[in-house]
Amino acid sequence: MTHSDKAAQRGEPGYVWRSGQERRLEMIRHWSDLRGRILDNGTGLGTYLEAIGRVNPDSVRVGLEIEHERAVAALARADVIVLGVGEQLPFANDTFDLILSNEVIEHVTDDRAAVAEMARVARPGGRIVIFAPNRWYPVEQHGVYWRGEYHFGNTPLVNYLPNPLRNRLAPHVRAYTGHGLRALFAGLPLRLLHHGRIFGGYDNIVRRSPRLGGAVRRALYAAEGTPLAVVGLSHFVVLEKV
């Protein structure tokens, strides 16, 4: 599988730690003390596990990753890295205090099965935190297929197309409406604690133009508390196993 194939099917892992990632970690910390056994379900290169270790060195940090090369690279940042897929987690029932799924479920073959597996391996009272693409964000960030060829990059308005057209251009990745995302949890032993939409860190824009980029970022973060959040970049969901 080429790098482009992996980018299409798996997404790109987090290569660096910047303000956008730090902000997401703070959101997670609002809902979890980062203690106990923590699973990063689709850990990529392990950047979030490394950051969690800085916050709480006593936590047991476990990563699941489907790509062998990424799993090897993540080993230095975690206590345990396991090769596997989200639809069949190789862990016992009621194992983890916190499960993180950061922009992952949109890539799995069966997202309902992946959520059910997270519910199974979370301990009663444990938390599941999910970030997933918002269908109404104006840009599809995972690239598109055109005439049989994959084109990496940001493509505007793809997610606003009817499903048959949208899924022909982006068959490799999902984007969720609020209703569609919450439907994945139906019938599972999970209680919804929080569901919001957030904007990104836009660190590249801020780096190129600090004053303008900073103003744009502050305005978008403020919009998260308004009806404009409907066009946010990602859903942010917190669930508790009951």
C-alpha positions in Angstrom: 0.0 0.0 0.0 1.4 3.4 -1.0 1.5 6.4 1.2 -1.4 7.9 -0.8 -3.4 4.7 -0.3 -2.8 4.9 3.5 -3.7 8.6 3.5 -7.0 7.7 1.8 -8.0 4.7 3.8 -6.5 5.5 7.3 -6.0 9.3 7.3 -2.8 11.0 8.2 -1.5 10.5 11.8 -0.6 13.4 14.0 3.1 14.1 13.2 3.5 17.1 15.5 2.0 18.5 18.7 0.6 22.0 18.3 -2.1 24.2 19.8 -4.9 22.4 18.2 -3.9 19.1 19.7 -3.2 20.7 23.1 -6.7 22.2 23.0 -8.3 18.8 22.4 -6.3 17.3 25.2 -7.7 20.0 27.5 -11.2 19.1 26.4 -10.5 15.5 27.2 -9.1 16.5 30.6 -12.3 18.3 31.4 -14.2 15.0 31.3 -11.5 12.7 32.6 -8.7 12.8 35.1 -6.5 10.7 32.8 -5.9 8.1 35.5 -6.0 4.3 35.3 -6.0 2.4 32.0 -6.3 4.5 28.9 -6.8 3.2 25.4 -6.0 5.4 22.3 -8.1 3.5 19.8 -6.3 4.2 16.5 -3.2 5.8 18.0 -1.3 6.6 14.9 2.2 7.6 16.0 1.2 7.8 19.7 1.3 11.6 20.1 -1.8 11.7 22.4 -0.5 8.9 24.6 2.8 10.7 25.0 1.0 13.9 26.0 -1.2 12.0 28.4 2.0 10.5 30.0 3.2 14.0 30.6 0.0 14.9 32.4 -0.2 11.7 34.4 2.9 9.5 34.3 1.1 6.9 36.5 -1.5 6.1 33.9 -1.3 2.9 31.9 -1.3 4.0 28.2 -2.3 1.5 25.6 -2.5 2.2 21.9 -4.3 0.2 19.2 -3.1 0.7 15.6 -3.8 -1.1 12.4 -0.6 0.0 10.5 2.6 -1.9 11.5 5.0 1.0 10.7 2.9 3.5 12.8 2.6 1.0 15.6 6.4 0.6 15.8 6.9 4.3 15.8 4.3 4.7 18.6 6.1 2.2 20.9 8.4 4.9 22.3 5.4 7.0 23.4 3.2 4.4 25.1 3.3 1.5 27.6 1.8 -1.0 25.2 1.0 -0.9 21.5 -1.2 -3.6 20.0 -1.8 -4.3 16.3 -5.5 -4.7 15.6 -8.7 -3.3 14.2 -11.4 -1.3 16.0 -14.2 -3.8 15.1 -12.4 -6.6 17.1 -10.6 -5.1 20.0 -8.2 -7.6 21.5 -9.0 -6.7 25.1 -11.2 -8.2 27.9 -14.6 -6.7 28.9 -14.6 -3.8 31.3 -10.8 -3.0 30.9 -10.3 0.7 30.4 -11.1 3.8 32.4 -10.8 6.1 29.3 -11.0 5.3 25.6 -10.0 7.9 23.1 -11.1 7.8 19.4 -9.7 10.8 17.7 -10.8 11.1 14.1 -10.8 7.4 13.6 -14.3 5.9 13.3 -14.8 7.6 10.0 -12.1 5.3 8.5 -13.1 1.9 10.0 -15.0 -0.7 7.9 -18.0 -0.9 10.4 -18.4 2.1 12.6 -21.3 0.7 14.5 -19.2 -2.4 15.4 -16.3 -0.2 16.4 -18.4 1.8 18.8 -19.9 -1.4 20.3 -16.4 -2.7 20.9 -15.4 0.5 22.7 -18.5 0.1 24.9 -17.6 -3.5 25.6 -14.0 -2.8 26.8 -14.8 0.3 28.8 -15.3 -0.3 32.5 -18.6 0.7 34.1 -18.3 4.4 34.8 -15.5 4.7 32.3 -15.5 7.4 29.6 -15.4 7.2 25.8 -14.3 10.4 24.0 -14.9 10.6 20.3 -13.8 13.2 17.8 -15.3 12.6 14.3 -15.8 14.7 11.1 -18.8 16.9 10.9 -20.9 16.5 7.7 -21.7 20.2 7.6 -18.1 21.5 7.7 -17.6 23.2 4.4 -14.4 21.4 3.4 -13.7 17.7 3.0 -10.2 17.3 4.4 -9.5 13.7 3.4 -9.2 14.2 -0.3 -11.5 12.8 -3.1 -11.4 10.3 -5.9 -11.9 11.7 -9.4 -12.0 9.4 -12.4 -10.5 6.6 -10.4 -7.6 8.6 -9.0 -7.2 9.7 -5.4 -6.4 13.4 -4.9 -5.2 14.4 -1.4 -6.1 17.7 0.0 -9.0 20.0 1.0 -12.0 19.9 -1.3 -14.9 22.4 -0.6 -18.6 21.5 -0.5 -18.2 17.8 -1.1 -20.1 17.0 2.1 -23.0 19.1 1.1 -23.8 16.9 -1.9 -26.5 14.2 -1.7 -25.2 10.9 -0.4 -24.9 9.1 -3.7 -22.7 11.8 -5.2 -20.8 12.5 -2.0 -20.0 8.9 -1.5 -18.7 8.5 -5.0 -16.2 11.3 -4.5 -15.3 10.2 -0.9 -16.0 6.5 -0.5 -13.0 6.1 1.7 -14.2 8.3 4.6 -17.4 9.2 6.4 -18.6 12.5 7.7 -21.4 12.5 10.3 -24.5 14.5 11.0 -25.3 14.8 14.6 -28.2 12.4 14.3 -26.1 9.9 12.3 -23.3 9.9 14.9 -25.7 9.5 17.9 -27.4 6.6 16.1 -24.2 4.6 16.5 -24.7 4.5 20.3 -28.3 3.4 20.2 -29.0 0.3 22.3 -25.5 0.2 23.8 -24.8 0.6 27.6 -23.7 4.2 27.1 -24.9 7.5 28.5 -24.3 10.6 26.5 -22.6 13.2 28.7 -21.7 15.8 26.0 -22.1 16.4 22.3 -20.7 19.5 20.7 -19.0 20.7 17.6 -15.6 22.3 17.5 -13.4 24.1 15.1 -9.8 23.2 14.4 -6.6 24.8 15.6 -5.6 26.3 12.2 -2.0 26.3 13.3 -0.7 26.6 9.7 -2.7 29.8 9.1 -1.6 31.2 12.4 2.0 30.4 11.7 1.9 32.2 8.3 -0.1 35.2 9.5 -0.1 35.4 13.3 -2.3 38.4 13.6 -4.9 37.4 11.1 -4.8 33.7 11.9 -5.1 34.4 15.6 -8.2 36.6 15.0 -9.8 34.0 12.8 -9.1 31.3 15.4 -10.5 33.3 18.3 -13.6 34.1 16.3 -14.2 30.4 15.4 -13.6 29.2 19.0 -16.2 31.8 20.2 -18.6 30.5 17.5 -18.6 27.1 19.2 -21.0 28.4 21.7 -23.5 29.7 19.1 -25.7 28.2 16.3 -22.7 28.6 14.0 -21.2 25.5 15.6 -23.3 23.5 13.2 -20.5 24.0 10.6 -17.7 23.1 13.0 -14.9 20.9 11.9 -15.6 17.9 14.2 -18.1 16.4 16.6 -16.9 16.1 20.2 -18.7 13.4 22.0 -18.3 12.1 25.6 -20.0 8.9 26.7 -20.1 7.0 30.0 -20.6 3.3 30.3 -23.5 2.4 32.5 
